[in-house]
Amino acid sequence: MGKYLLRRLAINVILVAIAASLAYMLAATTMNPRAAYEGRQPPVPEATIDATLNEYNLNDKVPVIQRYATWAGGVITGDFGKTWNGGSVNAEAGRRIMVSLRLMLIGTLLGFAVGVAVGAWSAVRQYKLSDRLTGVLSFVIMAIPVFVLATLLAIATYNLNQGVGHTLIEYTGEYNPKLAGWDQFVNRLNHLILPTISLSLGLIAYYSRIQRNMMLDVLNQDFVRTAMAKGLRRRTALIKHALRTALIPVATYFAFAFGTMFTGAIFTESIFSWHGMGAWLVDSIHQNDVNSVAAVTFFTAVCVLGAAFLSDVLVAALDPRVRVN
């Protein structure tokens, strides 16, 4: 198992480097940081613009390969360069990373756990009313885009707060800076409710459909019937044997779901005014900020491939055949 995981980890590191390099090259060849300085009144001398862009490694007059080499050399030492206005990309990323990770980690884990549980429960109750209702609701949720779902949740929460006469659930911002200690901790949890729901609902629906199908494939297999024939209770046989086997293919979807989670986080952060990596990506694209776009892409690649590695760990833990390879 150790050799298998080390091999997968090495492959993921190489993929992160390739993804980040391609993202930088694409951003550097399509974006125009010079536009932020041109057209100002009074006009900025071209020599001054060139000197500023050279300092930030954003000058489009410098060959892109040379700019990439400078950027890659900095990344190796942990320096992602300067933003379009001279700020530190590292400092900005450090302020925003935990904002996004809070949303994505909680949303991913909640979506996975609840989705698997709902899917397994639905499979056991195949063709019953609860199974049909769960299926219909799942497909409806999957058909609703994340930004629409988040907007509907915000509107519903606003009306709920107006109805009860006070703010029962927060629907904008990360926390109230006027609070401190335990009150701020509770306030942060309150602010997490709506963004987490908007991100996790789609995953719950997605995993529930996959887990239901995988569970149905193993429910009537010989090893499950044999376990119950030997005196094992049905619930124990379903959890210990059927569910564990059905989880193996579901675990392989974990990395892909995490990738779509970041896409949803871009809209969620914007709608609920969370200043995370997703919102920063949108701002950076508008500002032609090459280094910031590359940093966000690097972060996304690390998250997705980290989720892929975790998926490999889960598969190895669930499937003994993988551990011997």
C-alpha positions as CSV (number, residue, x, y, z in Angstrom):
1,M,0.0,0.0,0.0
2,G,2.9,2.3,0.8
3,K,4.5,2.0,-2.6
4,Y,1.1,2.5,-4.3
5,L,0.4,5.7,-2.4
6,L,3.9,7.1,-2.9
7,R,3.6,6.4,-6.7
8,R,0.2,8.2,-6.7
9,L,1.7,11.1,-4.7
10,A,4.6,11.5,-7.1
11,I,2.2,11.5,-10.1
12,N,0.0,14.2,-8.4
13,V,3.0,16.4,-7.8
14,I,4.0,16.3,-11.5
15,L,0.4,17.0,-12.5
16,V,0.3,20.1,-10.2
17,A,3.4,21.4,-11.8
18,I,2.0,20.9,-15.3
19,A,-1.4,22.4,-14.5
20,A,0.2,25.5,-12.8
21,S,2.6,26.0,-15.7
22,L,-0.1,25.7,-18.4
23,A,-2.4,28.1,-16.4
24,Y,0.5,30.7,-16.1
25,M,1.3,30.4,-19.8
26,L,-2.4,30.9,-20.8
27,A,-2.8,33.9,-18.4
28,A,0.4,35.5,-19.5
29,T,-0.4,35.2,-23.2
30,T,-4.0,36.3,-23.1
31,M,-4.1,39.0,-20.4
32,N,-2.9,42.6,-20.7
33,P,-1.6,44.1,-17.4
34,R,-0.5,47.1,-19.3
35,A,-4.1,48.2,-19.7
36,A,-4.3,49.1,-16.0
37,Y,-1.7,51.9,-16.6
38,E,-2.7,53.1,-20.0
39,G,-5.3,55.8,-20.5
40,R,-4.7,57.5,-17.2
41,Q,-4.8,61.3,-16.9
42,P,-2.2,62.7,-16.9
43,P,-0.7,60.0,-19.1
44,V,1.9,57.7,-17.6
45,P,5.2,57.7,-19.6
46,E,5.7,54.4,-21.4
47,A,9.1,54.0,-19.8
48,T,7.6,54.2,-16.4
49,I,5.0,51.6,-17.3
50,D,7.7,49.3,-18.6
51,A,9.8,49.7,-15.5
52,T,6.8,49.0,-13.2
53,L,5.7,45.9,-15.2
54,N,9.3,44.6,-15.3
55,E,9.4,44.9,-11.5
56,Y,6.2,42.9,-11.2
57,N,7.3,40.4,-14.0
58,L,4.3,41.4,-16.1
59,N,5.8,43.2,-19.0
60,D,4.3,41.8,-22.3
61,K,7.4,43.1,-24.1
62,V,9.5,40.4,-22.3
63,P,9.3,36.9,-24.0
64,V,6.7,34.8,-22.2
65,I,9.2,32.0,-21.7
66,Q,11.5,34.4,-19.8
67,R,8.6,35.6,-17.7
68,Y,7.6,32.0,-17.0
69,A,11.1,31.1,-15.9
70,T,11.2,34.0,-13.5
71,W,7.8,33.1,-12.1
72,A,8.6,29.4,-11.8
73,G,11.9,30.2,-10.0
74,G,9.9,32.2,-7.5
75,V,7.3,29.5,-7.0
76,I,10.0,27.0,-6.2
77,T,11.1,29.2,-3.4
78,G,7.6,29.9,-2.3
79,D,7.2,33.4,-3.8
80,F,4.3,33.8,-6.2
81,G,5.3,37.3,-7.2
82,K,3.4,40.6,-7.2
83,T,-0.1,41.6,-8.0
84,W,-0.9,44.1,-10.8
85,N,-0.7,47.0,-8.3
86,G,2.5,45.8,-6.5
87,G,1.0,43.9,-3.6
88,S,2.2,40.6,-2.5
89,V,0.4,37.6,-4.0
90,N,1.5,35.5,-1.1
91,A,0.0,37.9,1.4
92,E,-3.3,38.1,-0.5
93,A,-3.5,34.3,-0.9
94,G,-2.6,33.7,2.8
95,R,-5.6,35.9,3.8
96,R,-8.0,34.2,1.4
97,I,-7.0,30.5,1.4
98,M,-8.6,29.6,4.8
99,V,-11.8,31.4,3.8
100,S,-12.2,29.1,0.8
101,L,-11.0,26.0,2.5
102,R,-13.5,26.4,5.3
103,L,-16.3,26.4,2.8
104,M,-15.0,23.6,0.5
105,L,-13.8,21.2,3.2
106,I,-17.0,21.4,5.2
107,G,-19.2,21.3,2.1
108,T,-17.3,18.4,0.6
109,L,-17.3,16.2,3.7
110,L,-20.9,17.0,4.5
111,G,-22.0,16.3,0.9
112,F,-20.0,13.0,0.8
113,A,-21.2,11.7,4.2
114,V,-24.9,12.7,3.8
115,G,-25.0,11.7,0.1
116,V,-23.6,8.2,0.8
117,A,-26.0,7.7,3.7
118,V,-29.0,8.9,1.7
119,G,-28.0,6.8,-1.3
120,A,-27.5,3.6,0.8
121,W,-30.8,4.2,2.6
122,S,-32.6,4.8,-0.7
123,A,-31.2,1.5,-2.2
124,V,-32.4,-0.5,0.8
125,R,-35.9,0.9,0.2
126,Q,-35.8,0.4,-3.5
127,Y,-39.1,1.4,-5.3
128,K,-40.8,2.6,-2.2
129,L,-42.2,6.1,-1.9
130,S,-39.2,7.4,0.0
131,D,-36.9,6.1,-2.7
132,R,-38.9,7.7,-5.5
133,L,-39.1,11.0,-3.6
134,T,-35.4,11.0,-2.9
135,G,-34.7,10.4,-6.6
136,V,-36.9,13.1,-7.8
137,L,-35.5,15.6,-5.3
138,S,-32.0,14.7,-6.2
139,F,-32.5,15.3,-9.9
140,V,-34.2,18.6,-9.2
141,I,-31.3,19.8,-7.1
142,M,-28.7,18.7,-9.6
143,A,-30.6,20.6,-12.3
144,I,-30.4,23.9,-10.4
145,P,-27.2,25.8,-11.0
146,V,-25.2,26.7,-7.8
147,F,-25.6,30.4,-8.2
148,V,-29.4,30.1,-8.6
149,L,-29.6,27.9,-5.5
150,A,-27.4,30.3,-3.5
151,T,-29.6,33.2,-4.6
152,L,-32.8,31.4,-3.7
153,L,-31.4,30.5,-0.3
154,A,-30.4,34.1,0.4
155,I,-33.8,35.4,-0.6
156,A,-35.6,32.8,1.5
157,T,-33.4,33.6,4.5
158,Y,-34.0,37.4,4.1
159,N,-37.7,36.8,4.1
160,L,-37.4,34.4,7.1
161,N,-35.4,37.1,9.1
162,Q,-38.0,39.7,8.2
163,G,-40.8,37.4,9.3
164,V,-39.3,36.6,12.8
165,G,-38.3,40.2,13.3
166,H,-34.5,39.6,13.9
167,T,-31.5,38.1,12.1
168,L,-32.0,34.4,12.7
169,I,-29.5,33.2,10.0
170,E,-26.8,35.4,8.6
171,Y,-26.8,35.6,4.8
172,T,-23.9,37.9,3.9
173,G,-20.2,38.2,5.0
174,E,-17.9,35.9,6.9
175,Y,-18.4,37.1,10.4
176,N,-19.2,40.2,12.5
177,P,-15.9,41.9,13.3
178,K,-17.5,43.7,16.3
179,L,-17.8,40.4,18.2
180,A,-15.0,38.6,20.0
181,G,-14.3,35.3,21.7
182,W,-17.1,32.7,21.9
183,D,-19.7,35.2,20.4
184,Q,-17.6,35.6,17.3
185,F,-17.1,31.8,17.0
186,V,-20.9,31.3,17.1
187,N,-21.3,34.1,14.7
188,R,-18.8,32.5,12.2
189,L,-20.8,29.2,12.4
190,N,-24.0,31.1,11.7
191,H,-22.4,32.7,8.6
192,L,-21.3,29.3,7.4
193,I,-24.8,27.8,7.3
194,L,-26.1,29.2,3.9
195,P,-22.8,28.9,1.9
196,T,-22.3,25.4,3.2
197,I,-25.9,24.4,2.3
198,S,-25.6,25.9,-1.2
199,L,-22.3,24.0,-1.9
200,S,-23.2,20.7,-0.3
201,L,-26.8,20.2,-1.6
202,G,-25.5,19.4,-5.1
203,L,-22.9,17.0,-3.8
204,I,-25.5,15.3,-1.6
205,A,-27.8,14.8,-4.6
206,Y,-24.8,13.6,-6.8
207,Y,-23.4,11.1,-4.3
208,S,-26.8,9.8,-3.3
209,R,-27.5,8.7,-6.9
210,I,-24.1,7.1,-7.4
211,Q,-24.2,5.4,-4.0
212,R,-27.8,4.1,-4.6
213,N,-26.7,2.5,-7.9
214,M,-23.5,1.0,-6.5
215,M,-25.4,-0.3,-3.5
216,L,-28.1,-2.0,-5.6
217,D,-25.3,-3.8,-7.5
218,V,-24.0,-5.5,-4.4
219,L,-27.2,-6.1,-2.3
220,N,-28.1,-9.3,-4.0
221,Q,-24.5,-10.7,-4.4
222,D,-23.5,-14.0,-2.9
223,F,-21.2,-12.6,-0.2
224,V,-24.0,-10.5,1.3
225,R,-26.5,-13.4,1.3
226,T,-23.8,-15.7,2.7
227,A,-23.1,-13.3,5.6
228,M,-26.8,-13.2,6.6
229,A,-27.1,-17.0,6.2
230,K,-24.3,-17.4,8.7
231,G,-26.4,-15.6,11.3
232,L,-25.2,-12.0,10.8
233,R,-27.9,-9.5,11.3
234,R,-29.2,-7.8,8.1
235,R,-28.2,-4.3,9.2
236,T,-24.7,-5.5,10.1
237,A,-24.3,-7.3,6.8
238,L,-25.4,-4.3,4.9
239,I,-23.1,-1.9,6.7
240,K,-20.0,-4.2,7.0
241,H,-20.1,-5.9,3.7
242,A,-22.5,-4.3,1.2
243,L,-21.8,-0.6,2.0
244,R,-18.1,-1.1,2.2
245,T,-17.9,-2.7,-1.2
246,A,-20.3,-0.2,-2.7
247,L,-18.1,2.7,-1.4
248,I,-15.1,1.6,-3.5
249,P,-16.3,3.1,-6.8
250,V,-17.9,6.1,-5.1
251,A,-14.5,7.0,-3.5
252,T,-13.0,7.4,-6.9
253,Y,-15.4,10.3,-7.6
254,F,-14.2,12.3,-4.6
255,A,-11.5,14.3,-6.5
256,F,-13.9,15.2,-9.4
257,A,-16.5,16.4,-6.9
258,F,-13.9,18.6,-5.2
259,G,-13.1,20.2,-8.5
260,T,-16.7,21.1,-9.1
261,M,-16.9,22.3,-5.5
262,F,-14.4,25.1,-6.3
263,T,-16.4,26.1,-9.3
264,G,-19.4,26.4,-7.1
265,A,-17.4,28.3,-4.5
266,I,-16.6,31.0,-7.0
267,F,-20.4,31.9,-7.2
268,T,-21.1,31.2,-3.6
269,E,-18.3,33.5,-2.3
270,S,-19.5,36.3,-4.6
271,I,-23.2,35.9,-3.6
272,F,-22.6,35.7,0.1
273,S,-19.7,38.2,0.1
274,W,-17.0,35.8,1.2
275,H,-13.6,37.1,0.2
276,G,-12.0,33.8,-0.7
277,M,-10.0,32.4,-3.6
278,G,-13.0,32.1,-5.9
279,A,-13.9,35.7,-5.6
280,W,-10.2,36.7,-5.9
281,L,-10.0,34.7,-9.2
282,V,-12.9,36.7,-10.7
283,D,-11.4,40.0,-9.6
284,S,-8.0,39.0,-10.9
285,I,-9.3,38.2,-14.3
286,H,-11.1,41.6,-14.5
287,Q,-7.8,43.3,-13.5
288,N,-5.6,41.3,-15.9
289,D,-3.6,40.1,-12.9
290,V,-1.5,37.3,-14.3
291,N,0.3,36.3,-11.1
292,S,-2.8,36.2,-9.0
293,V,-4.7,34.1,-11.6
294,A,-1.7,31.7,-11.7
295,A,-1.6,31.5,-7.9
296,V,-5.4,30.7,-7.7
297,T,-4.9,28.0,-10.3
298,F,-2.0,26.5,-8.4
299,F,-4.2,26.4,-5.3
300,T,-7.0,24.8,-7.2
301,A,-4.7,22.2,-8.7
302,V,-3.2,21.3,-5.3
303,C,-6.7,21.0,-3.8
304,V,-8.1,18.8,-6.6
305,L,-5.0,16.6,-6.7
306,G,-4.9,16.5,-2.9
307,A,-8.5,15.2,-3.1
308,A,-7.4,12.7,-5.7
309,F,-4.7,11.4,-3.4
310,L,-7.2,11.2,-0.5
311,S,-9.5,9.3,-2.9
312,D,-6.6,6.8,-3.5
313,V,-6.1,6.4,0.2
314,L,-9.8,5.7,0.6
315,V,-9.8,3.1,-2.2
316,A,-6.7,1.5,-0.8
317,A,-8.3,1.3,2.7
318,L,-11.5,-0.2,1.3
319,D,-10.2,-2.6,-1.3
320,P,-7.5,-5.1,-0.2
321,R,-6.7,-5.8,-3.8
322,V,-5.2,-2.4,-4.2
323,R,-2.9,-2.7,-1.1
324,V,-1.1,-5.7,-2.6
325,N,-0.2,-4.0,-5.8
